[in-house]
Every structure is written in structure tokens, then in C-alpha cells.
Amino acid sequence: MLTTLFAILSCSSSDDKAANSNTTSINPPAWIQGTWKDKDNFEGFKFTNNDFCIISSAGYVTTTDCFGKSLPVMNLKETINNTDYILEITLGSATFKYHFKKISATKIQWEVIEGGMFNPIYTKQ
């Protein structure tokens, strides 16, 4: 599911809320760093101090793809504040937007479609 959503997400708005940067270096805020998984513990995200990874599952195989190490990020825009982390990542000619909202110290919500109904919640592992 994450792989499919990863492939279809593109473009973004300029609804900047706080600190912004345009770079190719990924710098997630401290509050989101760690591994976050969905309710079934199959898929999710991993944030380190210098990387953003997507954890996806297909059958019995789980893969982790990290932008900072394995994918050729051409440009990156980050918007960071105490409750939101927004990444706009350009890979070649495609731009992907990820918006994460802090719900608590142990829960985040991925706003797949802003204001939409499919906005899954992930729990810190």
C-alpha cells in the first residue's frame, strides 16, 4: 500500500508553517526520529537525524527504502515545526510530498490527502 501511494503522490502547495529549507540533505526534527509502524505492524516509516525511509511489506518480505542513502534526491524542501514535518522530495522529474502530524509522543498521522479520509496513524516502535 505505501509503495502504491509513494508512486502516486506528487506536487505540493506552499503552505509553509515554520522553518523551511531547500537542500538535498534530509534533517527530520527530533520529535519524529525513530521507527513508526501501522496498526498491523507491517508498514511505516523510519526517521533518523539525516534520513527518511519507507518501510513496505509484500507478503512475508519487508523492505526499507531510504532517501538519503539509496535514492538520488535532486532537491528537498522541508517544513518543520512542533507538530508538523513536511517533506517535498524531487527525484528526477517527479516531486513527492509527505506531511506528518504529531498526535502525541508515540503517535503520528500521515496526511496522505490533506483533509481527506485516508490519513493513517502510526505508532512509535
N, CA and C atoms as a LAMMPS dump frame, in Angstrom:
ITEM: TIMESTEP
0
ITEM: NUMBER OF ATOMS
375
ITEM: BOX BOUNDS ff ff ff
-5.0000000000000000e+02 5.0000000000000000e+02
-5.0000000000000000e+02 5.0000000000000000e+02
-5.0000000000000000e+02 5.0000000000000000e+02
ITEM: ATOMS id mol type element x y z
1 1 1 N 0.82 -1.189 0
2 1 2 C 0 0 0
3 1 3 C 0.871 1.264 0
4 2 1 N 1.878 1.333 0.882
5 2 2 C 2.747 2.511 0.908
6 2 3 C 3.456 2.682 -0.418
7 3 1 N 3.874 1.583 -1.016
8 3 2 C 4.567 1.662 -2.294
9 3 3 C 3.661 2.273 -3.351
10 4 1 N 2.401 1.872 -3.365
11 4 2 C 1.45 2.422 -4.32
12 4 3 C 1.232 3.902 -4.075
13 5 1 N 1.046 4.279 -2.821
14 5 2 C 0.841 5.694 -2.506
15 5 3 C 2.079 6.51 -2.82
16 6 1 N 3.25 5.937 -2.582
17 6 2 C 4.505 6.604 -2.895
18 6 3 C 4.563 6.945 -4.377
19 7 1 N 4.089 6.028 -5.193
20 7 2 C 4.154 6.213 -6.632
21 7 3 C 3.173 7.256 -7.148
22 8 1 N 2.041 7.475 -6.441
23 8 2 C 1.041 8.398 -6.964
24 8 3 C 1.079 9.787 -6.348
25 9 1 N 1.791 9.954 -5.247
26 9 2 C 1.839 11.272 -4.622
27 9 3 C 2.767 12.183 -5.402
28 10 1 N 2.294 13.356 -5.71
29 10 2 C 3.169 14.316 -6.369
30 10 3 C 2.634 15.713 -6.197
31 11 1 N 3.501 16.659 -6.49
32 11 2 C 3.171 18.081 -6.401
33 11 3 C 2.886 18.485 -4.963
34 12 1 N 2.779 19.787 -4.742
35 12 2 C 2.577 20.265 -3.384
36 12 3 C 2.062 21.68 -3.396
37 13 1 N 1.607 22.115 -2.228
38 13 2 C 1.204 23.507 -2.074
39 13 3 C 2.289 24.242 -1.31
40 14 1 N 2.192 25.528 -1.226
41 14 2 C 3.201 26.29 -0.492
42 14 3 C 2.632 26.777 0.822
43 15 1 N 2.11 25.872 1.615
44 15 2 C 1.509 26.17 2.907
45 15 3 C 2.561 26.007 3.998
46 16 1 N 3.599 26.849 3.949
47 16 2 C 4.708 26.732 4.879
48 16 3 C 4.325 27.274 6.242
49 17 1 N 4.656 26.503 7.298
50 17 2 C 4.225 26.862 8.638
51 17 3 C 5.364 27.317 9.543
52 18 1 N 6.589 26.928 9.248
53 18 2 C 7.687 27.277 10.137
54 18 3 C 8.995 27.216 9.372
55 19 1 N 10.031 26.667 10.021
56 19 2 C 11.35 26.6 9.405
57 19 3 C 11.29 25.864 8.086
58 20 1 N 11.85 26.475 7.05
59 20 2 C 11.885 25.903 5.715
60 20 3 C 13.323 25.78 5.259
61 21 1 N 13.597 24.766 4.451
62 21 2 C 14.907 24.695 3.828
63 21 3 C 14.791 23.995 2.487
64 22 1 N 15.569 24.437 1.526
65 22 2 C 15.696 23.783 0.234
66 22 3 C 17.107 23.23 0.17
67 23 1 N 17.22 21.913 0.028
68 23 2 C 18.516 21.263 0.099
69 23 3 C 18.409 19.862 -0.473
70 24 1 N 19.478 19.111 -0.438
71 24 2 C 19.413 17.687 -0.747
72 24 3 C 19.719 16.873 0.499
73 25 1 N 19.873 17.53 1.634
74 25 2 C 20.156 16.879 2.906
75 25 3 C 18.873 16.756 3.726
76 26 1 N 18.567 15.557 4.186
77 26 2 C 17.344 15.305 4.952
78 26 3 C 17.643 15.486 6.445
79 27 1 N 16.82 16.293 7.124
80 27 2 C 17.052 16.621 8.534
81 27 3 C 15.751 16.578 9.336
82 28 1 N 15.191 15.374 9.586
83 28 2 C 13.945 15.3 10.355
84 28 3 C 14.11 15.867 11.762
85 29 1 N 13.05 16.474 12.298
86 29 2 C 13.131 17.01 13.657
87 29 3 C 13.241 15.883 14.686
88 30 1 N 13.761 16.199 15.85
89 30 2 C 13.972 15.192 16.908
90 30 3 C 12.678 14.493 17.301
91 31 1 N 11.539 15.21 17.304
92 31 2 C 10.293 14.597 17.771
93 31 3 C 9.792 13.471 16.871
94 32 1 N 10.242 13.404 15.627
95 32 2 C 9.761 12.361 14.718
96 32 3 C 10.798 11.253 14.506
97 33 1 N 11.996 11.44 15.002
98 33 2 C 13.039 10.442 14.782
99 33 3 C 12.684 9.128 15.476
100 34 1 N 12.875 8.023 14.749
101 34 2 C 12.555 6.691 15.243
102 34 3 C 11.822 5.915 14.166
103 35 1 N 11.337 4.739 14.518
104 35 2 C 10.594 3.894 13.598
105 35 3 C 9.125 3.925 13.971
106 36 1 N 8.275 4.137 12.989
107 36 2 C 6.824 4.255 13.164
108 36 3 C 6.155 3.207 12.286
109 37 1 N 5.232 2.435 12.87
110 37 2 C 4.561 1.39 12.09
111 37 3 C 3.049 1.524 12.215
112 38 1 N 2.357 0.967 11.208
113 38 2 C 0.899 0.982 11.203
114 38 3 C 0.351 0.015 12.252
115 39 1 N -0.968 -0.013 12.401
116 39 2 C -1.597 -0.822 13.449
117 39 3 C -1.314 -2.308 13.298
118 40 1 N -1.05 -2.762 12.069
119 40 2 C -0.754 -4.171 11.844
120 40 3 C 0.74 -4.472 11.944
121 41 1 N 1.544 -3.437 12.147
122 41 2 C 2.99 -3.561 12.314
123 41 3 C 3.701 -4.052 11.057
124 42 1 N 3.127 -3.789 9.884
125 42 2 C 3.717 -4.238 8.639
126 42 3 C 4.449 -3.127 7.893
127 43 1 N 3.849 -1.954 7.847
128 43 2 C 4.401 -0.87 7.048
129 43 3 C 4.578 0.377 7.899
130 44 1 N 5.42 1.277 7.42
131 44 2 C 5.616 2.505 8.169
132 44 3 C 6.77 3.327 7.64
133 45 1 N 7.378 4.054 8.561
134 45 2 C 8.434 4.992 8.213
135 45 3 C 9.522 4.936 9.273
136 46 1 N 10.728 5.27 8.853
137 46 2 C 11.843 5.387 9.785
138 46 3 C 12.51 6.729 9.53
139 47 1 N 12.728 7.472 10.601
140 47 2 C 13.388 8.772 10.521
141 47 3 C 14.644 8.721 11.383
142 48 1 N 15.759 9.152 10.824
143 48 2 C 16.978 9.313 11.619
144 48 3 C 17.334 10.795 11.569
145 49 1 N 18.443 11.172 12.151
146 49 2 C 18.807 12.588 12.142
147 49 3 C 19.168 13.08 10.744
148 50 1 N 19.425 12.126 9.795
149 50 2 C 19.79 12.556 8.447
150 50 3 C 19.18 11.691 7.337
151 51 1 N 18.048 11.038 7.623
152 51 2 C 17.44 10.205 6.592
153 51 3 C 15.944 9.999 6.844
154 52 1 N 15.245 9.629 5.778
155 52 2 C 13.816 9.319 5.784
156 52 3 C 13.641 8.031 4.991
157 53 1 N 13.049 7.016 5.617
158 53 2 C 12.907 5.709 4.993
159 53 3 C 11.449 5.274 4.974
160 54 1 N 11.071 4.544 3.933
161 54 2 C 9.745 3.965 3.815
162 54 3 C 9.881 2.468 4.049
163 55 1 N 9.093 1.941 4.976
164 55 2 C 9.072 0.513 5.271
165 55 3 C 7.823 -0.048 4.612
166 56 1 N 8.005 -0.97 3.677
167 56 2 C 6.853 -1.557 2.99
168 56 3 C 6.92 -3.079 3.093
169 57 1 N 5.766 -3.691 2.943
170 57 2 C 5.67 -5.128 3.103
171 57 3 C 4.882 -5.724 1.947
172 58 1 N 5.38 -6.841 1.426
173 58 2 C 4.681 -7.593 0.391
174 58 3 C 4.786 -9.066 0.773
175 59 1 N 3.685 -9.615 1.246
176 59 2 C 3.728 -10.995 1.725
177 59 3 C 4.597 -11.091 2.957
178 60 1 N 5.59 -11.964 2.896
179 60 2 C 6.494 -12.145 4.038
180 60 3 C 7.772 -11.323 3.92
181 61 1 N 7.854 -10.484 2.914
182 61 2 C 9.07 -9.709 2.675
183 61 3 C 8.833 -8.246 3.048
184 62 1 N 9.684 -7.735 3.914
185 62 2 C 9.632 -6.33 4.302
186 62 3 C 10.871 -5.641 3.757
187 63 1 N 10.676 -4.489 3.114
188 63 2 C 11.806 -3.733 2.584
189 63 3 C 11.808 -2.329 3.178
190 64 1 N 12.989 -1.766 3.276
191 64 2 C 13.161 -0.399 3.753
192 64 3 C 13.956 0.363 2.7
193 65 1 N 13.337 1.401 2.138
194 65 2 C 13.999 2.246 1.144
195 65 3 C 14.239 3.616 1.761
196 66 1 N 15.498 4.013 1.798
197 66 2 C 15.871 5.28 2.426
198 66 3 C 16.275 6.298 1.364
199 67 1 N 15.744 7.497 1.48
200 67 2 C 16.022 8.551 0.509
201 67 3 C 17.453 9.046 0.596
202 68 1 N 17.959 9.227 1.782
203 68 2 C 19.286 9.811 1.948
204 68 3 C 20.42 8.919 1.492
205 69 1 N 20.194 7.612 1.499
206 69 2 C 21.275 6.699 1.179
207 69 3 C 21.117 5.995 -0.16
208 70 1 N 19.888 5.662 -0.554
209 70 2 C 19.75 4.813 -1.732
210 70 3 C 19.036 5.458 -2.916
211 71 1 N 18.351 6.552 -2.717
212 71 2 C 17.627 7.185 -3.81
213 71 3 C 18.263 8.523 -4.169
214 72 1 N 18.354 8.85 -5.447
215 72 2 C 19.029 10.078 -5.888
216 72 3 C 18.157 11.326 -5.719
217 73 1 N 18.137 11.886 -4.518
218 73 2 C 17.349 13.09 -4.249
219 73 3 C 17.973 14.264 -4.985
220 74 1 N 17.175 14.901 -5.838
221 74 2 C 17.663 16.042 -6.6
222 74 3 C 17.49 17.338 -5.812
223 75 1 N 16.354 17.426 -5.112
224 75 2 C 16.059 18.612 -4.311
225 75 3 C 15.102 18.201 -3.21
226 76 1 N 15.197 18.889 -2.096
227 76 2 C 14.366 18.578 -0.948
228 76 3 C 13.956 19.875 -0.27
229 77 1 N 12.678 19.992 0.023
230 77 2 C 12.19 21.127 0.79
231 77 3 C 11.555 20.566 2.052
232 78 1 N 11.963 21.07 3.198
233 78 2 C 11.411 20.642 4.476
234 78 3 C 10.723 21.811 5.157
235 79 1 N 9.56 21.539 5.741
236 79 2 C 8.87 22.496 6.592
237 79 3 C 8.72 21.808 7.935
238 80 1 N 9.236 22.454 8.971
239 80 2 C 9.303 21.822 10.288
240 80 3 C 8.768 22.771 11.353
241 81 1 N 7.912 22.232 12.224
242 81 2 C 7.551 22.944 13.446
243 81 3 C 7.296 21.909 14.535
244 82 1 N 6.678 22.291 15.637
245 82 2 C 6.497 21.381 16.767
246 82 3 C 5.497 20.258 16.511
247 83 1 N 4.648 20.393 15.51
248 83 2 C 3.628 19.375 15.258
249 83 3 C 3.573 18.895 13.811
250 84 1 N 4.323 19.502 12.917
251 84 2 C 4.279 19.117 11.504
252 84 3 C 5.679 18.933 10.947
253 85 1 N 5.804 17.912 10.121
254 85 2 C 7.03 17.71 9.348
255 85 3 C 6.584 17.429 7.921
256 86 1 N 6.919 18.344 7.019
257 86 2 C 6.522 18.227 5.623
258 86 3 C 7.781 18.129 4.772
259 87 1 N 7.836 17.085 3.952
260 87 2 C 8.946 16.892 3.028
261 87 3 C 8.414 16.958 1.613
262 88 1 N 9.089 17.691 0.782
263 88 2 C 8.815 17.693 -0.652
264 88 3 C 10.108 17.249 -1.312
265 89 1 N 10.095 16.024 -1.851
266 89 2 C 11.294 15.393 -2.37
267 89 3 C 11.202 15.294 -3.892
268 90 1 N 12.222 15.809 -4.576
269 90 2 C 12.269 15.703 -6.029
270 90 3 C 13.27 14.627 -6.408
271 91 1 N 12.764 13.626 -7.15
272 91 2 C 13.583 12.544 -7.698
273 91 3 C 13.429 12.615 -9.207
274 92 1 N 14.456 13.012 -9.895
275 92 2 C 14.337 13.195 -11.341
276 92 3 C 13.335 14.288 -11.635
277 93 1 N 12.278 13.97 -12.394
278 93 2 C 11.267 14.974 -12.732
279 93 3 C 10.018 14.874 -11.855
280 94 1 N 10.01 13.966 -10.885
281 94 2 C 8.829 13.776 -10.022
282 94 3 C 9.066 14.373 -8.638
283 95 1 N 8.049 15.035 -8.112
284 95 2 C 8.105 15.571 -6.75
285 95 3 C 7.059 14.86 -5.908
286 96 1 N 7.485 14.377 -4.733
287 96 2 C 6.613 13.666 -3.814
288 96 3 C 6.501 14.461 -2.528
289 97 1 N 5.278 14.57 -2.003
290 97 2 C 5.056 15.327 -0.776
291 97 3 C 4.606 14.378 0.332
292 98 1 N 5.25 14.504 1.48
293 98 2 C 4.885 13.75 2.677
294 98 3 C 4.617 14.75 3.789
295 99 1 N 3.469 14.635 4.421
296 99 2 C 3.098 15.527 5.518
297 99 3 C 2.765 14.664 6.728
298 100 1 N 3.54 14.827 7.8
299 100 2 C 3.331 14.081 9.036
300 100 3 C 2.93 15.05 10.131
301 101 1 N 1.917 14.668 10.901
302 101 2 C 1.441 15.469 12.028
303 101 3 C 1.679 14.705 13.315
304 102 1 N 2.215 15.38 14.297
305 102 2 C 2.426 14.78 15.612
306 102 3 C 1.099 14.774 16.361
307 103 1 N 0.671 13.587 16.772
308 103 2 C -0.536 13.458 17.58
309 103 3 C -0.15 13.408 19.051
310 104 1 N 0.898 12.632 19.348
311 104 2 C 1.44 12.526 20.708
312 104 3 C 2.898 12.103 20.574
313 105 1 N 3.554 11.849 21.69
314 105 2 C 4.949 11.416 21.645
315 105 3 C 5.097 10.038 21.009
316 106 1 N 4.006 9.278 20.951
317 106 2 C 4.07 7.918 20.411
318 106 3 C 3.192 7.694 19.184
319 107 1 N 2.522 8.735 18.687
320 107 2 C 1.653 8.584 17.519
321 107 3 C 1.83 9.763 16.566
322 108 1 N 1.923 9.411 15.255
323 108 2 C 1.926 10.428 14.206
324 108 3 C 0.876 10.039 13.176
325 109 1 N 0.435 11.04 12.421
326 109 2 C -0.52 10.797 11.349
327 109 3 C 0.115 11.239 10.044
328 110 1 N 0.015 10.385 9.045
329 110 2 C 0.487 10.711 7.71
330 110 3 C -0.687 11.29 6.959
331 111 1 N -0.625 12.57 6.622
332 111 2 C -1.696 13.211 5.869
333 111 3 C -1.484 12.917 4.396
334 112 1 N -2.009 11.782 3.973
335 112 2 C -1.865 11.362 2.584
336 112 3 C -2.608 12.33 1.682
337 113 1 N -3.83 12.61 2.043
338 113 2 C -4.646 13.582 1.32
339 113 3 C -5.073 14.601 2.365
340 114 1 N -4.541 15.796 2.29
341 114 2 C -4.844 16.796 3.303
342 114 3 C -6.342 17.024 3.378
343 115 1 N -6.884 16.837 4.576
344 115 2 C -8.31 16.992 4.794
345 115 3 C -9.112 15.794 4.324
346 116 1 N -8.422 14.774 3.828
347 116 2 C -9.105 13.595 3.304
348 116 3 C -9.386 12.554 4.378
349 117 1 N -9.98 11.477 3.943
350 117 2 C -10.378 10.433 4.875
351 117 3 C -9.282 9.403 5.126
352 118 1 N -8.366 9.213 4.199
353 118 2 C -7.31 8.217 4.372
354 118 3 C -6.05 8.891 4.893
355 119 1 N -5.962 9.017 6.195
356 119 2 C -4.805 9.605 6.843
357 119 3 C -4.397 8.688 7.99
358 120 1 N -3.638 7.623 7.678
359 120 2 C -3.31 6.601 8.676
360 120 3 C -2.468 7.117 9.833
361 121 1 N -2.607 6.424 10.951
362 121 2 C -1.87 6.747 12.169
363 121 3 C -0.813 5.672 12.394
364 122 1 N 0.366 6.098 12.783
365 122 2 C 1.486 5.208 13.024
366 122 3 C 1.945 5.351 14.468
367 123 1 N 2.391 4.223 15.05
368 123 2 C 2.82 4.18 16.441
369 123 3 C 4.331 3.999 16.494
370 124 1 N 4.969 4.734 17.397
371 124 2 C 6.426 4.636 17.554
372 124 3 C 6.782 3.274 18.135
373 125 1 N 7.781 2.646 17.565
374 125 2 C 8.201 1.308 17.982
375 125 3 C 9.275 1.399 19.055
